[in-house]
Amino acid sequence: MDFAKWIDNFCPPLSGETKYITSFDVSGFARPWMLAWRSDFGTSGLYDPDMFLELIQLIMSEGFLTDPDQISVEKLSCCQVPTCFLDGSYEAMPNLYQHLLPPFSVGYLKGWKRALGLLTVLAAIRELNLESCVGHSFLATYGTIHVNFALKDADVRTQIMEWDNATAVAKAFAIGKGEAAAVSALMSDVNGLFLSRITESVKIRGMHRFLTHDAIGRGIFSTGFSSGIGNIEAWKDELTNRDDQELVGLFLQRLEFDHDHCFVDSRKACNFNQACKLHQLCGLYLFFLQRLRDIAPAADFPTISAGLLDQFLHGYLDGDLGHSLESSVPPGDLSSIGAFRRPLGSHVAQIQSVQREQQEQRSQELARAVAEATFKQLEAQIESDWAVLRAQMGSCEDQAVQTAKDLKYVRDRQQTGKIYVEKWMQEKCHLIRLPDDKDYNGVLPQFMTFTEQFRGIPGDMYMLCLLDFTVMPNSAKQVNTAVNVLSTILGMSSANLGHVQLPAFQKQTKQATVVTHRRNIEEMMLKQGLSVASQIVLLFDKSECLNSDSRASHQVCIAAHHKSFTSAFQSCEAVQLGRVESLPLMPVSEFYDYDDTSKPGKGVKTHIGMLEAYQKGMNLKNTDRFIVFDVVPNRHTEFARAAMEMNLTGNGTIYYCGIVEEKFADITSKLQSACYEKWDASEEAPPRTRPAAAADSQSGSAQVPSLQVLAFNTSLNKPVWPEVLSQRFADGPELAALKTLKAKFEMEFGRASQPQTATTSRVAGSCDFSFDSACPLDTGLEIDLAAVPVTSLSTDRLAMTQSKNGKPSVILMKDYSLWLMNPTDSKMDIAAGEICGFGTGAFEEMIIREDRDLTECSSLVFRLKSDMDLVVHKRTSTLMPFCAFMRMLAVDHGLGSCEVDSHLVSAKYHPSVDGNDPVPVSFRYGVAPLASMKAWVFKPHSPAAAGEADTVKSGVLGAHYSGNFHKVIRNRRASVIWEAAMRH
C-alpha cells in the first residue's frame, strides 16, 4: 500500500478533465499503481534477463509509451482476471481513491511484461532516492496509462458473428494474432462437450504452463487435423482427429497427466512441435490398441487395455511407438511394441502367424492371376509386332543391298577424308623419317622443301628449332649432326631460335655423366658459333603426380641463337623471364603405351605451355607464320601432339615439321587419326550418312516400324528383343513360355550381338549370322565348373594370383594347366572377363605357316581364323566378334575400308540370282593369312621366377608360359583374345 501511495504522489495525474477508469467495463486511462505485478495476472512467462534489461532501459530513456496516437505505440490490453485462473490466493487491496479501481488489480491479456518493467523502474527510483533525476515529461508518461479492456461475453456475441474469423476475434478481445487463432480454432472446430473439457482443464492448470496458443491455433484439437506429416505421411489417416473425439480425448488426457506429474518448477507449456509428437504417439497407440482388440479375448481386453493405458500415460511406450512410426508403414508390426507383445504371449503370436499365412496365400493367388493375365496380353502384343515386322522388313538380300550402298558411300567419304588429311599433314604437321645412319644432315633438304610453301607470301616467318636431349641419345653422330642442323637453321635468320632441353638427372644415370653430357652439348654449340648464354628453366607442376614420381620438378634449357644476330625472340615471355612456370606434368599412369622401354615424358599440356611461352610477347600478326622444326623429338613426339592440338582446337596456328626414327613411326598414324576425327566432325566433311532422299528412294525398309513391345534398333537396322521383358516375370511357367518366344524370335530375326552405339548410325544393317548359321559365342552363358578340394592339387605350380574384388585366384601349374581357386567358403559367381595377361614384351614379324600358328612355343601369334573370332575394342574394352568390330568402325567412325595387319579380309557374298552380280552379306567377312605367311607375333618378356608362396599380378601371369605358349588354353571356355586398335 505504501508503494502505491508513493507512486500516486511521485507520478501525479494529468490536470484538467482527464477521467481515470472506475471499473473493468470501460476502456480509458489508468494510474500506474492500478497495474498488477503478479505473473498469474498475465499470459506469458518472464523475459530473458538481458531482454528485460533492454526493456527497462527503453522505459527510462523514452518513457512508458501507451498512447496509440503515436507511431508504433499500442495500449495495454487489460482485463479483470477471474480468481480461478490464478495460481494462488488473491485478496483485493483497499481502494486508494473511493471512485477508482483498487491498487494492483488490473490484469492483462497483453502487456504484462511492459507493465512489470514500469513498476520495476519506479521501485528502483524509490529505493535509490532518484526522484530528483526524473524529468517532468517522463513523469507524464508514467502517471497516465492508456488501457483497453476486453468486451464482456454478451458484447462479444453481438460483435462476433463468425468465430472462424481470427482477425475479428483479435479486435474484439484486444488480443494478439496467436491468441485469436487459438480462440477461433476452439470455437469453430471443436464441439461443445470437448470444449468444456478443455476449458475446465485450463482453469485448473493455467494456460502459461500447459499448452501454447500456437498449438491450439494450428488446430491440434480441431476435427480433421492430422499430425501425419513429413517422413511419416504414410500414417496420415491413423493420426487424424475424428468426430468421435477419441484421439483428441487421449491427447488431452496425456497432456494433463504429463503436466500433473511434472515438478512444479519444471512445468513448461507444450509448443506445437512437441504437441504434434505427442499427438502422433496417441494416434499410433489407439491404432495398435484397436488391432489388439481384434485378436485378444473379449473378456481379457478391458484388463489388458487398462494396463496398457497406464504404461502409455507414464511414457513407457513412447520409444517403441516413435520407432515404429519412423521405420514402418501401415498396418505396422504389432509385435514391435513390447507392451503389446507381452499381454497375450504365444496366443497373439499364433494368431498373427495364421493371419500372415492367410495374407501370403491371398497375395500368391493374386500374383498368379496377374501373371497369367499379363502374359496373355504380352503374348498377343508380341504376335502383333511379329506380323508388322514380317510385312515391313524385306529379305536378307534386300537388306544387304541397302548395306552395300551405305558402305560404298562411307568408303568414298573415307577416301575424301584421307586426301584432306594428307594435304593438311603436309602443310601443318609434316614428319620426316630419320635415316638409319642417324645423320640429320640428310634431312635438311626435306625441311627446306617444307618451308617452300611460305615463299612469296606476305608476312614474317619465325622459326623455333627444338632439340630434346632430356634422355641423351646413345649415338654421338646423332648428337653432332643434330647440333649441325641447329647451327645451319639459326644461321639463316635472326628470326630463328633454338630451344635445347639439356639432359635431366635420371635415377639410372650417374650425376657426373649427366653433367658431362650437358657440357658436351654446350661445347658443340659454342663451336658452331651459337650463343648459350640465354638459359630458360622449365618449372613443372607435379600436383597431379604421385609422391613416388621421381621425375625432376624443373629442367634447364638453352634458348640459342647465332652470335652474328640479335635474336628476334628477345621480346617473348620465355626469354624475358628466363623461365616457364606452372607446366602441368602428366602423371605416369596416364601415358599411352608406357612401359619399361618407353620412358615417360611430360605430357602434351606441358609442351603446349612451352610453345605458348615462346609466342607470348612476340606480337605476331595474322600474316606471320610460326614454324616449329622438331629436330630431336622425345619418344612420344609430344611437341608434334601439342602443335596438332593447338591447330585443331583453334588455339593459334603452328606449322610443325619433325624428324622421327623408323621405330617410332607409329606417331604418324596417331596424328593422322586425330586430324581425321577433327575433319569427320567438321562442316567441311560430307554428311556422315547417305542423303535421306537417295536412301529412301532406293530402299523400302527405311521407315521404322511401329511396335508395341518389341524394339527396333536403328543402328542395327533390325528388330531386337528387349531384355526388360524377362524381368517382368519371376521363375514360373510364364517365364519359361517367354524364353520360348524369345528363342523363336531370334531364330527368325537373329540376335542383337553388336554393342549398342551412342552415335548416329552411318550404315544400315547388322552382321548377318543367318547366312552360314553362325552363332557368336554367348559370354553370358552360365558355366558351372567342376570343383575339387584345394588340398587335392599338386604343390608344383609356376605362379598364382591373389583373389581381389570378388574374383578368384588363378593358379598356373607346372604342367601348364590353369585353375581357378575360390578362397572363400561361399559360392562365387563371376562374369566373363580377363583371366590373366601376358605382361610387357615386343612385337616381331615372322613367317608362320598356317599349321604352325598353334605350335609356336616362343611367342603368341596374331592370327584370326574367321570373322567370328572374338577381339576386344581397346578404347572401350568391349568384347565382340571381329565382324562386329568391323561393323562398329563403319557405323560409328565412318571407316568402310579397313586393313588388318598380317591378314587378308574380304567380303562374303550371297549366291548370284538370275545371272545378277552377287550381293555382299551384311558385315560378314572372309579372313585369311597373307600369301607370304608373314604374321606379327608377341614375345612377352621373361618373368621373374615365383616362389611357391609368392603371388604375381594377373596382368603378367601369362608370361610364365614362357617357351610353352603353344600350351595356352584355347577352347570355348577360355582363349587368347587380342586387342583391336583403330588407325585411320
C-alpha positions, 0 to 999 in steps of 0.5 A, spaced: 500 500 500 505 504 501 508 503 494 502 505 491 501 511 495 508 513 493 507 512 486 500 516 486 504 522 489 511 521 485 507 520 478 501 525 479 495 525 474 494 529 468 490 536 470 484 538 467 478 533 465 482 527 464 477 521 467 481 515 470 477 508 469 472 506 475 471 499 473 473 493 468 467 495 463 470 501 460 476 502 456 480 509 458 486 511 462 489 508 468 494 510 474 500 506 474 499 503 481 492 500 478 497 495 474 498 488 477 505 485 478 503 478 479 505 473 473 498 469 474 495 476 472 498 475 465 499 470 459 506 469 458 512 467 462 518 472 464 523 475 459 530 473 458 534 477 463 538 481 458 531 482 454 528 485 460 534 489 461 533 492 454 526 493 456 527 497 462 532 501 459 527 503 453 522 505 459 527 510 462 530 513 456 523 514 452 518 513 457 512 508 458 509 509 451 501 507 451 498 512 447 496 509 440 496 516 437 503 515 436 507 511 431 508 504 433 505 505 440 499 500 442 495 500 449 495 495 454 490 490 453 487 489 460 482 485 463 479 483 470 482 476 471 477 471 474 480 468 481 480 461 478 485 462 473 490 464 478 495 460 481 494 462 488 490 466 493 488 473 491 485 478 496 483 485 493 487 491 496 483 497 499 481 502 494 486 508 494 481 513 491 473 511 493 471 512 485 477 508 482 479 501 481 483 498 487 491 498 487 494 492 483 488 489 480 488 490 473 490 484 469 492 483 462 491 479 456 497 483 453 502 487 456 504 484 462 511 484 461 511 492 459 507 493 465 512 489 470 518 493 467 514 500 469 513 498 476 520 495 476 523 502 474 519 506 479 521 501 485 528 502 483 527 510 483 524 509 490 529 505 493 535 509 490 532 516 492 532 518 484 526 522 484 530 528 483 533 525 476 526 524 473 524 529 468 517 532 468 515 529 461 517 522 463 513 523 469 507 524 464 508 518 461 508 514 467 502 517 471 497 516 465 496 509 462 492 508 456 488 501 457 483 497 453 479 492 456 476 486 453 468 486 451 464 482 456 461 475 453 454 478 451 458 484 447 462 479 444 456 475 441 453 481 438 460 483 435 462 476 433 458 473 428 463 468 425 468 465 430 472 462 424 474 469 423 481 470 427 482 477 425 475 479 428 476 475 434 483 479 435 479 486 435 474 484 439 478 481 445 484 486 444 488 480 443 494 478 439 494 474 432 496 467 436 491 468 441 485 469 436 487 463 432 487 459 438 480 462 440 477 461 433 480 454 432 476 452 439 470 455 437 469 453 430 472 446 430 471 443 436 464 441 439 461 443 445 462 437 450 470 437 448 470 444 449 468 444 456 473 439 457 478 443 455 476 449 458 475 446 465 482 443 464 485 450 463 482 453 469 485 448 473 492 448 470 493 455 467 494 456 460 502 459 461 504 452 463 500 447 459 499 448 452 501 454 447 496 458 443 500 456 437 498 449 438 491 450 439 491 455 433 494 450 428 488 446 430 491 440 434 484 439 437 480 441 431 476 435 427 480 433 421 487 435 423 492 430 422 499 430 425 501 425 419 506 429 416 513 429 413 517 422 413 511 419 416 505 421 411 504 414 410 500 414 417 496 420 415 489 417 416 491 413 423 493 420 426 487 424 424 482 427 429 475 424 428 468 426 430 468 421 435 473 425 439 477 419 441 484 421 439 483 428 441 480 425 448 487 421 449 491 427 447 488 431 452 488 426 457 496 425 456 497 432 456 494 433 463 497 427 466 504 429 463 503 436 466 500 433 473 506 429 474 511 434 472 515 438 478 512 444 479 518 448 477 519 444 471 512 445 468 513 448 461 507 449 456 507 444 450 509 448 443 506 445 437 512 441 435 512 437 441 504 437 441 504 434 434 509 428 437 505 427 442 499 427 438 502 422 433 504 417 439 496 417 441 494 416 434 499 410 433 497 407 440 489 407 439 491 404 432 495 398 435 490 398 441 484 397 436 488 391 432 489 388 439 482 388 440 481 384 434 485 378 436 485 378 444 479 375 448 473 379 449 473 378 456 481 379 457 481 386 453 478 391 458 484 388 463 489 388 458 487 395 455 487 398 462 494 396 463 496 398 457 493 405 458 497 406 464 504 404 461 502 409 455 500 415 460 507 414 464 511 414 457 513 407 457 511 406 450 513 412 447 520 409 444 517 403 441 511 407 438 516 413 435 520 407 432 515 404 429 512 410 426 519 412 423 521 405 420 514 402 418 508 403 414 501 401 415 498 396 418 505 396 422 508 390 426 504 389 432 509 385 435 514 391 435 511 394 441 513 390 447 507 392 451 503 389 446 507 383 445 507 381 452 499 381 454 497 375 450 504 371 449 504 365 444 496 366 443 497 373 439 503 370 436 499 364 433 494 368 431 498 373 427 502 367 424 495 364 421 493 371 419 500 372 415 499 365 412 492 367 410 495 374 407 501 370 403 496 365 400 491 371 398 497 375 395 500 368 391 493 367 388 493 374 386 500 374 383 498 368 379 492 371 376 496 377 374 501 373 371 497 369 367 493 375 365 499 379 363 502 374 359 496 373 355 496 380 353 504 380 352 503 374 348 498 377 343 502 384 343 508 380 341 504 376 335 502 383 333 509 386 332 511 379 329 506 380 323 508 388 322 515 386 322 514 380 317 510 385 312 515 391 313 522 388 313 524 385 306 529 379 305 536 378 307 538 380 300 534 386 300 537 388 306 544 387 304 543 391 298 541 397 302 548 395 306 552 395 300 550 402 298 551 405 305 558 402 305 560 404 298 558 411 300 562 411 307 568 408 303 568 414 298 567 419 304 573 415 307 577 416 301 575 424 301 577 424 308 584 421 307 586 426 301 584 432 306 588 429 311 594 428 307 594 435 304 593 438 311 599 433 314 603 436 309 602 443 310 601 443 318 604 437 321 609 434 316 614 428 319 620 426 316 623 419 317 630 419 320 635 415 316 638 409 319 645 412 319 642 417 324 645 423 320 640 429 320 644 432 315 640 428 310 634 431 312 635 438 311 633 438 304 626 435 306 625 441 311 627 446 306 622 443 301 617 444 307 618 451 308 617 452 300 610 453 301 611 460 305 615 463 299 612 469 296 607 470 301 606 476 305 608 476 312 614 474 317 616 467 318 619 465 325 622 459 326 623 455 333 628 449 332 627 444 338 632 439 340 630 434 346 636 431 349 632 430 356 634 422 355 641 423 351 641 419 345 646 413 345 649 415 338 654 421 338 653 422 330 646 423 332 648 428 337 653 432 332 649 432 326 643 434 330 647 440 333 649 441 325 642 442 323 641 447 329 647 451 327 645 451 319 637 453 321 639 459 326 644 461 321 639 463 316 635 468 320 635 472 326 628 470 326 630 463 328 631 460 335 633 454 338 630 451 344 635 445 347 632 441 353 639 439 356 639 432 359 635 431 366 638 427 372 635 420 371 635 415 377 639 410 372 644 415 370 650 417 374 650 425 376 657 426 373 655 423 366 649 427 366 653 433 367 658 431 362 653 430 357 650 437 358 657 440 357 658 436 351 652 439 348 654 446 350 661 445 347 658 443 340 654 449 340 659 454 342 663 451 336 658 452 331 658 459 333 651 459 337 650 463 343 648 459 350 648 464 354 640 465 354 638 459 359 630 458 360 628 453 366 622 449 365 618 449 372 613 443 372 607 442 376 607 435 379 600 436 383 597 431 379 603 426 380 604 421 385 609 422 391 613 416 388 614 420 381 621 421 381 621 425 375 625 432 376 620 438 378 624 443 373 629 442 367 634 447 364 634 449 357 638 453 352 634 458 348 640 459 342 641 463 337 647 465 332 652 470 335 652 474 328 644 476 330 640 479 335 635 474 336 628 476 334 625 472 340 628 477 345 621 480 346 617 473 348 615 471 355 620 465 355 626 469 354 624 475 358 623 471 364 628 466 363 623 461 365 616 457 364 612 456 370 606 452 372 607 446 366 602 441 368 606 434 368 602 428 366 602 423 371 605 416 369 599 412 369 596 416 364 601 415 358 599 411 352 603 405 351 608 406 357 612 401 359 619 399 361 622 401 354 618 407 353 620 412 358 615 417 360 615 424 358 611 430 360 605 430 357 602 434 351 599 440 356 606 441 358 609 442 351 603 446 349 605 451 355 612 451 352 610 453 345 605 458 348 611 461 352 615 462 346 609 466 342 607 470 348 610 477 347 612 476 340 606 480 337 605 476 331 600 478 326 595 474 322 600 474 316 606 471 320 607 464 320 610 460 326 614 454 324 616 449 329 622 444 326 622 438 331 629 436 330 630 431 336 623 429 338 622 425 345 619 418 344 612 420 344 613 426 339 609 430 344 611 437 341 608 434 334 601 432 339 601 439 342 602 443 335 596 438 332 592 440 338 593 447 338 591 447 330 585 443 331 582 446 337 583 453 334 588 455 339 593 459 334 596 456 328 603 452 328 606 449 322 610 443 325 615 439 321 619 433 325 624 428 324 622 421 327 626 414 327 623 408 323 621 405 330 617 410 332 613 411 326 607 409 329 606 417 331 604 418 324 598 414 324 596 417 331 596 424 328 593 422 322 587 419 326 586 425 330 586 430 324 581 425 321 576 425 327 577 433 327 575 433 319 569 427 320 566 432 325 567 438 321 562 442 316 567 441 311 566 433 311 560 430 307 554 428 311 556 422 315 550 418 312 547 417 305 542 423 303 535 421 306 532 422 299 537 417 295 536 412 301 529 412 301 528 412 294 532 406 293 530 402 299 523 400 302 525 398 309 527 405 311 521 407 315 521 404 322 516 400 324 511 401 329 511 396 335 508 395 341 513 391 345 518 389 341 524 394 339 527 396 333 534 398 333 536 403 328 543 402 328 542 395 327 537 396 322 533 390 325 528 388 330 531 386 337 528 383 343 528 387 349 531 384 355 526 388 360 521 383 358 524 377 362 524 381 368 517 382 368 516 375 370 519 371 376 521 363 375 514 360 373 511 357 367 510 364 364 517 365 364 519 359 361 513 360 355 517 367 354 524 364 353 520 360 348 518 366 344 524 369 345 528 363 342 523 363 336 524 370 335 531 370 334 531 364 330 527 368 325 530 375 326 537 373 329 540 376 335 542 383 337 550 381 338 553 388 336 554 393 342 549 398 342 552 405 339 551 412 342 552 415 335 548 416 329 548 410 325 552 411 318 550 404 315 544 400 315 544 393 317 547 388 322 552 382 321 548 377 318 549 370 322 543 367 318 547 366 312 552 360 314 548 359 321 553 362 325 552 363 332 557 368 336 559 365 342 554 367 348 559 370 354 553 370 358 552 363 358 552 360 365 558 355 366 558 351 372 565 348 373 567 342 376 570 343 383 575 339 387 578 340 394 584 345 394 588 340 398 587 335 392 592 339 387 599 338 386 604 343 390 608 344 383 605 350 380 609 356 376 605 362 379 598 364 382 594 370 383 591 373 389 583 373 389 581 381 389 574 384 388 570 378 388 574 374 383 578 368 384 585 366 384 588 363 378 593 358 379 598 356 373 601 349 374 607 346 372 604 342 367 601 348 364 594 347 366 590 353 369 585 353 375 581 357 378 581 357 386 575 360 390 578 362 397 572 363 400 567 358 403 561 361 399 559 360 392 562 365 387 559 367 381 563 371 376 562 374 369 566 373 363 572 377 363 580 377 363 583 371 366 590 373 366 595 377 361 601 376 358 605 382 361 610 387 357 614 384 351 615 386 343 612 385 337 616 381 331 614 379 324 615 372 322 613 367 317 608 362 320 605 357 316 598 356 317 599 349 321 604 352 325 600 358 328 598 353 334 605 350 335 609 356 336 612 355 343 616 362 343 611 367 342 603 368 341 601 369 334 596 374 331 592 370 327 584 370 326 581 364 323 574 367 321 570 373 322 567 370 328 573 370 332 572 374 338 577 381 339 576 386 344 575 394 342 581 397 346 578 404 347 572 401 350 574 394 352 568 391 349 568 384 347 565 382 340 566 378 334 571 381 329 565 382 324 562 386 329 568 390 330 568 391 323 561 393 323 562 398 329 568 402 325 563 403 319 557 405 323 560 409 328 567 412 325 565 412 318 571 407 316 568 402 310 575 400 308 579 397 313 586 393 313 588 388 318 595 387 319 598 380 317 591 378 314 587 378 308 579 380 309 574 380 304 567 380 303 562 374 303 557 374 298 550 371 297 549 366 291 548 370 284 540 370 282 538 370 275 545 371 272 545 378 277 552 380 280 552 377 287 550 381 293 555 382 299 552 379 306 551 384 311 558 385 315 560 378 314 567 377 312 572 372 309 579 372 313 585 369 311 593 369 312 597 373 307 600 369 301 607 370 304 605 367 311 608 373 314 604 374 321 606 379 327 607 375 333 608 377 341 614 375 345 612 377 352 618 378 356 621 373 361 618 373 368 621 373 374 621 366 377 615 365 383 616 362 389 611 357 391 608 362 396 609 368 392 603 371 388 604 375 381 599 380 378 594 377 373 596 382 368 603 378 367 601 371 369 601 369 362 608 370 361 610 364 365 608 360 359 614 362 357 617 357 351 610 353 352 605 358 349 603 353 344 600 350 351 595 356 352 588 354 353 584 355 347 577 352 347 570 355 348 571 356 355 577 360 355 582 363 349 587 368 347 583 374 345 587 380 342 586 387 342 583 391 336 586 398 335 583 403 330 588 407 325 585 411 320 
